[in-house]
Amino acid sequence: MPLRTHKVGQLSVSSLCLGGNVFGWTADAPTSFAVLDAYTEAGGNFLDTADTYASWVEGLQGGESETVLGDWLAARGNRDRVVLATKAGGHPRFKGLAPDTLRAAVDASLARLRTDYIDLFYTHFDDESVPVEDIMGTLDELVRAGKIREIAASNISPERLRASLAASDREGLARYVALQPHYNLVSRDTYEGELSALAAEAELAVIPYYALAAGFLTGKYRPDQPVPDSARSGGAARHLETERGRRVLRELLAVADERNASPATVALAWLAARPTVTAPLASARTVDQLGPLLALGDLELTEEEQERLTRASA
């Protein structure tokens, strides 16, 4: 079954957002191209990256993922058939959200992506040193210039998000249409509560990142087994050290076995069924890793299965 589609502002996006953080890092250009080809051939159209990917890796500067995506878009000639999301605020050369910094970051992203517009543009990390009126005013300017179609926020407090929405409404500026929070079966505390209530109240599309908890929810991390050799294994393996993580893993594997599905597919299906969630965001280093993500289109959990996972992750 093909992936469903949902509205994010004026955009129509797939119910699985493909993360680009691995492109140009743990996936080289040919492998990244193969993953992107397989995702779009399966009907996916929603691609996510950021200008800072992968600046945390020694020898990389940031912008590598955008460059790979730009090269792929140019090679395939399919820019009008994908919804392209990127972010600014964390690149080493463009830190923060001051107006001039935002303008320069967007222009640099457009150059690397080899396009003249970004479909969905996120403030990657809030910058509380800049008044929300200045941030929203600059984003509105970029929308009016045709460089951005829709705007969104990530890693922002409920207070600053509410103030940003109020500034847009008060001054007639472009308004956030989406939110990208850290949210998954083992990381619920930051999003659930005031932030999720505000997302629902403001009718924001929610695209959670770390949907698979850096790989922990794929099922490849098990108690009393060697930790897989991966660039992200430390962040994933830490969940084995908590009772919550072990409890979630047991229930996740049980539901996956009962449904003859991958644990990753089940974890994404739980997230997709959560109130306010529009499309989980997950990445794949290889085409083989992409299969369980695309299988989200074929799996809908029962209410009883959802409740079992929700209880386990409480």
RONU-5985 format. One record per residue (C-alpha): x, y, z. Coordinates in Angstrom, 3 decimals, always signed. Example, Ala and Ser with C-alpha at 12.3 -4.5 7.8 and 13.67 -1.06 7.14 Angstrom:
! residues 2
((+12.300, -4.500, +7.800))
((+13.670, -1.060, +7.140))
This chain:
! residues 314
((+0.000, +0.000, +0.000))
((+1.439, +3.424, -0.868))
((+2.189, +5.952, +1.842))
((-0.708, +8.223, +2.728))
((-0.490, +11.955, +2.086))
((-1.207, +14.802, +4.482))
((-1.380, +18.573, +4.276))
((+1.295, +20.778, +5.805))
((+0.134, +24.298, +5.084))
((-0.209, +24.436, +1.297))
((+2.061, +21.396, +0.862))
((+0.982, +17.788, +0.313))
((+3.451, +15.424, +1.964))
((+3.963, +11.694, +2.422))
((+3.164, +10.136, +5.798))
((+6.830, +9.149, +6.160))
((+9.423, +11.921, +6.006))
((+12.849, +10.698, +4.864))
((+15.640, +12.175, +6.953))
((+18.775, +13.348, +5.205))
((+21.135, +13.554, +8.189))
((+23.052, +10.479, +6.970))
((+23.615, +11.759, +3.425))
((+27.235, +12.740, +2.931))
((+28.087, +11.245, +6.326))
((+27.400, +7.535, +6.921))
((+25.898, +7.207, +3.425))
((+28.129, +8.296, +0.554))
((+26.692, +9.977, -2.530))
((+25.982, +6.804, -4.608))
((+24.317, +5.097, -1.630))
((+22.332, +8.243, -0.823))
((+21.150, +8.422, -4.435))
((+20.005, +4.778, -4.249))
((+18.051, +5.423, -1.033))
((+16.440, +8.549, -2.472))
((+15.537, +6.726, -5.682))
((+13.952, +3.846, -3.767))
((+11.987, +6.180, -1.496))
((+10.557, +8.251, -4.346))
((+9.878, +5.187, -6.510))
((+7.792, +3.846, -3.605))
((+5.698, +7.029, -3.676))
((+7.473, +9.078, -1.017))
((+7.944, +12.791, -1.639))
((+8.931, +14.392, +1.720))
((+12.676, +14.997, +2.216))
((+14.241, +16.566, +5.300))
((+17.738, +17.971, +5.799))
((+19.518, +20.858, +7.548))
((+22.380, +23.176, +6.766))
((+24.392, +21.870, +9.732))
((+24.408, +18.193, +8.609))
((+27.078, +16.837, +9.233))
((+29.217, +19.536, +10.869))
((+29.692, +17.432, +14.034))
((+31.904, +14.968, +12.132))
((+35.635, +15.651, +12.066))
((+36.627, +16.840, +8.607))
((+33.105, +17.913, +7.587))
((+31.914, +21.522, +7.520))
((+28.129, +21.307, +7.444))
((+26.082, +21.412, +4.259))
((+27.193, +17.982, +3.044))
((+23.664, +16.572, +3.171))
((+22.208, +19.543, +1.291))
((+24.914, +19.175, -1.365))
((+24.108, +15.494, -1.906))
((+20.405, +16.296, -2.145))
((+21.047, +19.141, -4.563))
((+23.143, +16.904, -6.785))
((+20.462, +14.207, -6.729))
((+17.683, +16.687, -7.572))
((+19.736, +18.024, -10.483))
((+20.545, +14.526, -11.739))
((+16.934, +13.322, -11.557))
((+15.253, +16.536, -12.703))
((+12.440, +15.992, -10.210))
((+12.497, +19.143, -8.071))
((+8.802, +19.814, -8.681))
((+7.847, +16.322, -7.501))
((+9.376, +16.456, -4.022))
((+8.675, +18.497, -0.915))
((+12.039, +19.711, +0.325))
((+12.538, +20.739, +3.948))
((+15.688, +22.203, +5.429))
((+16.673, +24.110, +8.553))
((+18.967, +26.893, +9.707))
((+20.300, +28.138, +13.007))
((+22.956, +25.551, +13.818))
((+25.508, +25.775, +11.003))
((+28.974, +26.764, +12.303))
((+29.063, +29.757, +9.947))
((+25.432, +30.770, +10.505))
((+24.750, +30.306, +14.210))
((+21.532, +31.713, +15.618))
((+18.520, +33.451, +14.125))
((+19.552, +37.083, +13.790))
((+17.972, +38.540, +10.628))
((+21.198, +38.863, +8.605))
((+22.274, +35.371, +9.702))
((+18.962, +33.869, +8.605))
((+19.108, +35.572, +5.208))
((+22.666, +34.374, +4.592))
((+21.879, +30.837, +5.758))
((+18.895, +30.541, +3.415))
((+20.926, +31.755, +0.443))
((+23.697, +29.265, +1.242))
((+21.171, +26.423, +1.502))
((+19.561, +27.365, -1.811))
((+22.969, +27.270, -3.487))
((+23.848, +23.843, -2.076))
((+20.388, +22.442, -2.864))
((+20.629, +23.841, -6.406))
((+17.098, +25.206, -6.248))
((+15.493, +28.643, -6.063))
((+12.980, +27.794, -3.345))
((+12.626, +25.717, -0.174))
((+9.217, +24.125, +0.406))
((+9.374, +23.935, +4.207))
((+11.943, +25.926, +6.161))
((+12.575, +25.335, +9.882))
((+14.278, +27.398, +12.498))
((+16.432, +24.484, +13.668))
((+17.157, +25.775, +17.169))
((+15.456, +28.732, +18.800))
((+17.618, +31.769, +19.548))
((+16.200, +33.519, +22.580))
((+18.603, +36.426, +22.124))
((+16.514, +37.509, +19.114))
((+12.965, +38.847, +19.624))
((+10.339, +36.645, +17.996))
((+9.104, +39.684, +16.042))
((+12.497, +39.927, +14.322))
((+12.601, +36.205, +13.519))
((+9.066, +36.085, +12.158))
((+9.565, +39.330, +10.242))
((+12.659, +37.953, +8.510))
((+10.921, +34.661, +7.698))
((+7.983, +36.607, +6.285))
((+10.394, +38.596, +4.115))
((+11.907, +35.365, +2.776))
((+8.452, +33.950, +2.021))
((+7.466, +37.113, +0.190))
((+10.718, +36.932, -1.809))
((+9.722, +33.447, -3.007))
((+12.697, +31.740, -1.374))
((+10.514, +29.807, +1.099))
((+6.983, +28.446, +0.695))
((+6.116, +27.503, +4.301))
((+7.834, +27.995, +7.655))
((+8.163, +25.789, +10.717))
((+9.996, +25.470, +14.033))
((+12.093, +22.830, +15.770))
((+13.597, +22.692, +19.261))
((+11.521, +25.538, +20.644))
((+9.842, +26.042, +24.016))
((+6.056, +26.308, +24.308))
((+6.428, +29.906, +25.488))
((+8.504, +31.007, +22.500))
((+6.329, +29.068, +20.063))
((+3.189, +30.713, +21.414))
((+4.837, +34.139, +21.228))
((+5.955, +33.489, +17.643))
((+2.455, +32.493, +16.545))
((+0.990, +35.541, +18.304))
((+3.475, +37.852, +16.568))
((+2.526, +36.446, +13.180))
((-1.175, +36.833, +13.859))
((-0.794, +40.323, +15.305))
((+1.415, +41.703, +12.540))
((+0.041, +39.783, +9.569))
((+3.261, +37.830, +9.010))
((+3.897, +34.341, +7.678))
((+2.912, +31.816, +10.338))
((+4.458, +28.542, +11.394))
((+2.565, +25.579, +9.904))
((+4.621, +22.761, +11.409))
((+6.657, +21.698, +14.406))
((+9.522, +19.184, +14.516))
((+9.983, +17.934, +18.089))
((+12.118, +15.130, +19.534))
((+9.475, +12.438, +20.074))
((+9.377, +8.634, +20.044))
((+8.412, +5.655, +22.193))
((+11.277, +6.185, +24.642))
((+11.362, +10.000, +24.501))
((+7.898, +11.375, +25.223))
((+8.407, +13.824, +28.067))
((+9.571, +16.925, +26.188))
((+6.786, +16.940, +23.626))
((+3.757, +15.543, +25.431))
((+2.006, +18.101, +27.592))
((+2.148, +21.837, +26.977))
((+3.933, +21.616, +23.611))
((+1.614, +18.970, +22.133))
((-1.434, +20.863, +23.421))
((-0.199, +24.025, +21.713))
((+0.464, +22.128, +18.465))
((-3.121, +20.887, +18.524))
((-4.530, +24.314, +19.426))
((-2.552, +26.033, +16.646))
((-3.305, +23.222, +14.158))
((+0.373, +22.640, +13.457))
((+1.551, +19.613, +11.522))
((+3.958, +17.626, +13.702))
((+6.935, +15.820, +12.148))
((+8.859, +14.149, +15.006))
((+12.598, +13.620, +14.649))
((+14.529, +10.694, +16.161))
((+11.396, +8.672, +15.460))
((+13.423, +5.475, +15.925))
((+15.539, +6.771, +18.838))
((+18.793, +6.748, +16.828))
((+18.135, +3.126, +15.846))
((+17.165, +1.728, +19.253))
((+13.586, +1.075, +18.111))
((+14.718, -0.979, +15.112))
((+15.247, -3.920, +17.463))
((+18.930, -4.383, +16.704))
((+19.904, -3.371, +20.244))
((+19.247, -6.185, +22.726))
((+20.197, -6.781, +26.378))
((+23.236, -9.049, +26.883))
((+24.251, -8.696, +23.227))
((+27.185, -6.716, +21.830))
((+26.262, -3.163, +20.843))
((+26.229, -2.838, +17.034))
((+29.149, -0.933, +15.568))
((+27.538, +2.286, +14.379))
((+28.257, +5.989, +14.414))
((+25.055, +6.455, +16.443))
((+25.260, +3.366, +18.657))
((+26.083, +5.232, +21.867))
((+22.911, +7.289, +21.761))
((+20.780, +4.244, +21.025))
((+22.385, +1.808, +23.465))
((+21.806, +4.096, +26.456))
((+18.110, +3.126, +26.368))
((+19.102, -0.445, +27.308))
((+20.322, +0.960, +30.612))
((+16.871, +2.184, +31.666))
((+13.884, +0.168, +32.832))
((+11.688, +2.189, +30.489))
((+13.866, +1.337, +27.512))
((+13.921, -2.386, +28.299))
((+10.163, -2.387, +28.913))
((+9.482, -0.650, +25.589))
((+11.788, -3.033, +23.756))
((+10.019, -6.108, +25.168))
((+6.573, -4.858, +24.148))
((+7.776, -3.576, +20.786))
((+9.302, -6.950, +19.901))
((+6.156, -8.745, +21.057))
((+3.834, -6.634, +18.899))
((+6.219, -6.902, +15.946))
((+6.284, -10.687, +16.258))
((+2.487, -10.886, +16.476))
((+2.054, -8.689, +13.398))
((+4.938, -10.273, +11.459))
((+6.383, -6.798, +11.085))
((+9.707, -5.111, +11.722))
((+10.077, -3.406, +15.136))
((+10.939, -0.218, +13.241))
((+7.649, -0.368, +11.351))
((+5.700, -0.883, +14.579))
((+7.493, +2.011, +16.305))
((+6.702, +4.320, +13.385))
((+3.080, +3.122, +13.298))
((+2.669, +3.927, +17.007))
((+4.057, +7.408, +16.400))
((+1.927, +7.977, +13.294))
((-1.184, +7.129, +15.323))
((-0.452, +9.649, +18.069))
((-2.677, +12.717, +18.290))
((-1.205, +15.697, +16.360))
((+1.478, +13.636, +14.552))
((+1.448, +14.147, +10.778))
((+4.499, +12.226, +9.564))
((+7.329, +10.571, +11.499))
((+10.836, +11.411, +10.312))
((+13.364, +8.595, +9.930))
((+16.549, +8.052, +7.958))
((+18.086, +5.075, +6.184))
((+21.776, +4.530, +5.446))
((+21.007, +1.795, +2.903))
((+18.163, +0.680, +0.674))
((+17.718, -2.389, +2.905))
((+17.139, -0.148, +5.923))
((+14.503, +1.769, +3.968))
((+12.174, -1.231, +3.606))
((+10.842, -1.286, +7.190))
((+10.277, +2.476, +7.036))
((+8.215, +2.271, +3.840))
((+6.220, -0.598, +5.360))
((+4.524, +2.051, +7.509))
((+2.054, +2.356, +4.628))
((+0.967, -1.255, +5.210))
((+0.612, -1.304, +9.000))
((-2.094, +0.255, +11.151))
((-1.993, -0.735, +14.799))
((-5.166, -1.627, +16.652))
((-6.183, +0.517, +19.607))
((-5.205, -2.347, +21.914))
((-1.720, -2.566, +20.368))
((-1.273, +1.178, +20.617))
((-2.305, +1.111, +24.271))
((+0.140, -1.708, +25.077))
((+3.020, +0.313, +23.650))
((+1.833, +3.507, +25.299))
((+1.690, +1.798, +28.714))
((+5.129, +0.271, +28.241))
((+6.617, +3.650, +27.418))
((+4.916, +5.574, +30.221))
